[in-house]
């Protein structure tokens, strides 16, 4: 009996060694970038700490350098780190690295439709149409600036109701940014206490929470297993379908009152395009692409901007001296009798530097969305086979010591020259870069500047809590870096 057990164990051991040797040989002969040697079945998943995907990838950056290879189960992933590697891939060689990779947690819903996770002709047509339509409704123009200013003043008025009571500003920020986007997508805004509106914002917030959770991380790196395991990661599909039901009701209402000669919002414009191409069986302008595109814009355009402003406020609570300098610049350039506008930023060098540093330091989307190479590609002396999944880590650009003198500390001087004037830094990639750069970048920049300056124009920000460096440091765990929950008082100036 003992002999049989020993023999069985020996056979298993020899088999495992044999499988490992074959796997190792196959892995190394492709001239791929370096990385930990994968094991059969699990690949290199043992190097990813549970719930700490971003931190794990950054640690591997320190060990293997700016380009390295991982295996999430059988799925090969090449990770790009640092400014030089990401600039070459996303900007200089955007055609080769411009395809969208997989995000399994959402793909069961999107199915390759929409703007965020589509590829090829579909993506080009939908993206070009979306960018053109958003510009027609005021992106980067005075018309949308007035909507942002109005919403910023609504927030200021809301804070007045609380006087100096301590509160969590999260919901108000979400309400305000959502209304700006809703006015473009749906043609009107919602009252902050509207139950349906509150429910939709909860959906958006929970989607990002699940994506960033250990469940969501596992779903994206091991979908073949997680698709069949019950858990909270499946809530993203339920939330997406619920959000789509709301969007579809708005679409049906728009169809009943549509005037093809005068589109009122994004839905109208897309419906007009559908009608224009209804006789083309290959047209990408259909109801499925409309609904998924609206879903993508709604999720991407709300949570990330609100999170950035929450980071800004938390950082100013940690550094009251920086808040005092912002107050001084706002009073000197704008005063307290008019609403800030985008032209003011050209005279507000310190404010611009602080906002850019918030975006760098906060690293709201540290992972970026996955990319994929469109053909066999030589990169940094290695061969990346066609279809290889690419993880361009934005957080490593923002923590690149070659580009930022104190990469792990909040320091507005990263964006100021010797004369104290604002200067851009190409290593800031808060909205990604290249072909897949966020189409809402101009609106997001406008919202952050106008909201922050309008709030500081009227209030001094204080908190009973003394925040530490650890409190403000981004956690670098999953898909979204969100600041800690905090409360503060808005003291009228």
N, C-alpha and C positions, 0 to 999 in steps of 0.2 A: 504493500500500500504506500509506504513512504517512498519507495523507489519510483512508483508511478507519478506521485505528486512532484517529486524532484525532476523527473523527466519532462513532465508537462510544463513546469516552470522554466526549464532550460529551453524548451522549444519556443515558449512565449518570448523569452529574453532574446533569443537568436532572431526570431521573427521581427521583434521591435527594432533591433539593431540593423537588420537588413532593410526594413522599411525606412528607417532614419537615414541610412547611407544613400539609398536611392533618392529620397526626398532632397537630401543635402546636395547631391550631385546635380540634380535637376535645377535646384535653386541657384547654384553658383555658376552654371555654364552659360547663363543668359547675359552675363556682363551687366547685371543690375547694380544699382547703388548699394553700398554696404548696409548692414543692419543685423539685428540678432537672428541667429539661425532658427528657422521655423520648425516646429514639431508637426508630425502628421495630425491631421484633423483640426487641431486648435491653432496652428500657425504660430504667431508670436503674441497671442492674447495674454500669455502669462506676464508679459512686460507692461501690460496696461492695468493700472490699479483701479479697482472697482469704484466707479463714480468720479474718477479723476483723469479722464481722457486727456484733457489739455495739459495738465501738469506732467503726465506720463510722457507725452510727445515732446514736451520741452526738455525733459531730462534726457531723452534719447538724442535730442539735438546737441546737447552738450557732449555726448559720448561719440556720436557718429558724424557730426558735422551738418552742413546745410542741405544735403540731399541723402536720404536714407530710405530703405525698403522695409515694410512690414507686411505681415500676412494676417488678415482677420479671417481666421479659418482658411478656406482655400482662396479667398479674395486678396489679390496683390494690391498693395497701396504704396505709392511713393510719396514721401512727405518732403515738402520744400520749406526751408527755414531761412530767415534773414532777408534783408532788403535786396541784396545782389541777386539771389536766386529767384525771388518772387518777381522782381522787375524784369529779369530776362524772360521768365516764363509767361507772366500775365500781360506784359506790355510789349516787349521786344519780339516775342514769338507767340502772339495772341492767337494766331490761326491754329497752331499746333496744340496749344494748351487751352483753347477756348470752349471745348465741349463741356457740358455739365455732367458731373459724376452722379453717383447714386445717393439718395437720401431715403432709405427704405421706409422710415417711419411715416413719410408723407406720400410715397409713391403709390401705395395702394389706393389713395384718393386721387392724386393728380393724373396717374396713368400716362405720363408724358405730355399732358396738355398744359396750357397756361404759359406763363413767362419764366417762372423761376427754375423749373426742373425739365424744361423741354430742350430739344436739340434740333440741329439741321435747319431746313427751310422753315418749318413751323416756328422755331424760336426767332429766326431773323424777321419773319413777317410780323409776328405778334409783338416783338420788342420794338421794331421800327414804328409800327402803328401806335403802340402805347406811348413811346417817347414823343412822337409828333402830336398826339392827342393831348397829352398832359401839358405840353408847351402851349397848345391852342387855348387851354383853359387857365393859362397864367403862370405856369411854372417859371420862376425867375423874373416875373413881371410885377408891375404895380397892382394889378387886379388881385392876384393871390396874396400879395403883401398886405393889402387892406384886410383880407379875411384873417390872416395870421394876427395882425394888430388887434382886430376886434376880439378874437378869441383870447389873446393875451390879456386884454383889459377885462374880459369876463372872469378870468382867473383872479386877477387883482381884486375885483369886486367880491368874489367868493371869499377870499381870504379876509376881507373886511368884516365879514359876518362873525368871524371867530376872534376878532381883536387879537389879544396876545395869548390865546389858549394854545396849548401844545397839541399838534396834530400831525398825522402822517399824510404827506401831500401826494402820495402815489396815485390815488384815484382821480384827483383833480387834474393832474398832469395827463393821465390817460384820457380823460374826458375831453380835454382841450385839444390835444393833438389829433384825436379821433375825429373831432368835429371838422377840423380843417380838411382832412382827407375825405370825410363823408360829403362835404360840400362839393368836392370835385367829382366823386364817384356817383353820388346819388342826387346831388343838386340842392340839398338842404342840410341843416344841422339839427342836432337833437338837444333837448334840455338835459342837463346833467343828471336829473333825477328820473329820467325816463327809464322804466323798467326793462324794456326790450334793449335799449341802448346799453344799460348796465350789464345785461346778460351777454351781449355780444363782446363787450370789453373783457368780461370774465373768461369767455372762450379763448380770445386771443392770448390773454395772460397765461391761461392754463396750458395752452399748446406749447408755448416756449418753456414753461416750467417742466412739462413732461419731456420735451426734447432734451433738456439739460440734465434731467434726473438720471441716476444709474440705469433705470429701466430703458429710458430713451436712448442712452448711449449704447447699451447692449443691443438694442433693436437695430441701430444703424450699422454696427460693426459685425453683428452675427444674425442677420435677418432670417436665414434658413431655419434657425432654431427658434428665435423669438417670435416668429410669425405663428408658431403653433403652441406657444406658452401663454396662458392667460395672465393678464396683469394690466397695470395702468397705462402702459405704452400704447395700448389699443384705443385709448380715449381720444387720441389725436384724430383718428378717422371719424369717430362719432361727432367730435366737435366740428370737424371740417364739413361734414354733411349737414349739421345744424346751421352753420354759418351760410352754407350754400342755399339752404331753404329760404333763409331771410333774403339773400341776394336775389334769388329767383322771383320772390314776391315783388321786389322792387323792379325787376326787369319786366314782369307782366304789367305792372302799373305804368311803366314807361311806354310800353308798346301801345297801350290804349290812348295815350295822349301825344304820341310821337309826331313831330313836325320835321320831315327830312331836310327842310331848308334851314332849320334853326335848332341844332343840337344843344341841349341844356347842360349835359354832363357826360361823363365817360360812357355810361350805359347807352345813352342815345347815339353817340358816335359809333359805338360798336354795332348797335342794331342797324344803323344806316349802312355800315360796311357789309353786314350779313345780307341785307336786301340787295345791295349792288352786285354781290357775287353769288346770288342764289342759284344761278344757272351753271355755275362752275362746280362740277362734282369733286374737284380736288381742292376747293377753297378751304383755307384754314380758319375762315371767319364763320364760326358756327356757335351754337349755344354752349357746347361743352367748353370750348376755349374761352368764351366770355365769362362763364361762371368760375372756372378755375383761375383765370387771370385776375378777376376781382378778388377772389379768395387770397391769392398770393399778395396782391397789393395791400389788402386790408391787414393781413398779419404782419407783413414786413414794414408797413408804414406807420405803425402805431407803437408797438412795444419797444422797438429799438430807440426811437427818439425820446420817448418818455423815460426810458432807463438812463439815457445819456443826461437828461436834465436832472434826474434824481441823483446821479453821480456828482454833477456839478454842485448842487446844493449841499450834499454831504461834504464835499471837499472844502467848500467855503466855510462850513461850520468847523471843520478841522483847522483851517488857516484863516482866522479872522483878519489878519493883516492883509491877506490877498483880497478879501471882501472889501476892506476899507479902501484899498487902491482902486477897486472897481467902482465903488461909490463915488470916489473923487473924479474919476474919468467920466463917468456918466453925468455927474453934475456939471462938469466943465464943458463937455461937448453937446449934450442934449438938454440939460436942465431938467426941471420937474414939471413943466407945463405942456409938453407935447409928447406924443407917442414915438418911441424910437423907430427908425426905418433903416433899411439896408445900406443907404448911402452913409449913414453915421459910422459904419465900421471902418471906413477908410481913414477916419480921424481917431480911432480907438484902438491903438496898437496893443495896449496891455490886455484889453478885453478880448481881442482876437486871439492873442497868445494863450490866454487862460482857456478859452473854449477849445482851441486846437489841442492843448495839453490834456484837457478833460477827455477828449476823444481818444487820444493816444494812451493815456494812463488807464482809463476805464475799460478799454478794449471790449466793447459791448458784444461783438461777435468775433471771439478770438480764433475760431476754427476756419472762418469763411465757409462758404458752401463748397462741396467737393467739385473738382474739375476732372477732366479726362483727356488724354492725348488722342488726337484724331488720326494719327498714323505712327508708324515706327519712327521714333525720335531719338536722335543723339543729343544728350544733354549732360554737360559737365564731365564728358568722357565716358558716360554710361549709355546703354541702350534701353529706352523705355518702349516696350512693345505697344502697338496700337491697342487702344482700349484700356490701358493702365489707368487705374484710379489715382488721382492726384489730390493730396491734401496741402493746399498752400496756406501755411499757418500765419495769419495776419499778426497774431500776438508776438511772433518772433521778429517781425519787422519792427514793431513798436518797442521791442526790448533789445534791439540790435545796438550794442555798444559802439559800433562804428558810426551810427547815425544820431545817437542821443547820449549825451555825456553822463547822465544819471538815469539809466533806463528803468530802474525799479523805484524811482522816487518821483513825486509830482513836482515838476519844475517848469514854470512858464517860460524860463529863459531858453528852453529848447526852440522856441519860436520867436525869439527877439535877437536882433543884431547888436553890435557893440554900441550903437546909438540909441538903443531902446525902441527901435522901430520893428514892427511885425515883419517876419520873413517866413515864407513857406518852407516846408521841409517835405521833399518828395517821398520820404519814408513814412509819412502819415497815410495809411491806407484804410481808414475807418469805413469807407464805402466800397472796399475792394479796389480793383484796378483793371484796366484793359477792357476787353469786349464785354465782360460780365459785370462791369461797374454798376452800382445800384442806380436805376433810372430815377429814383426820387431824391438823389443827392442834393440838388439845388433847393428843393423844398425843405428837406431836413436841416440844412445849414441855415436857411432863413428862419425856420421855427426856433431853433436853439438860440440864435442870436437875439431875436426879438423877444422871445419869452424871458430869457435870462435877464436882459437889460431892463425890460419893463418891470419885472418883479423887483429887481434891485433898485430901480428908480423910486419905488414906493415903500420898500420895506428893508429893514435890517433883519438878518436871519440869525436867530439865537436858539440854543438848545440847553436843556438842563444837563445833558450828557456831555462828558468830555471825551471826544473821539480820539482814537489813537491811530498811528500809522497802520497797524494791523487792521483796524476797522475799515479804513478806506481802501485798502489794497484789494484788487480784484481777485476772486477766488480761483480763477483759471481751472474750472472743473469741467463744464460741458459746453453746450451749444451757445448759451447766453451767459454773459457775466452780468449779474444783477447786484447792485449794492445791498448792504444789510438794510433791514427795515429800521427806520428811525423816525423820531418825532422832533418837530421844531416849532418855534413861535415866529410869526411874521409881525414884527414890531414896526408900526408906521413911522416913517421918517419925518 
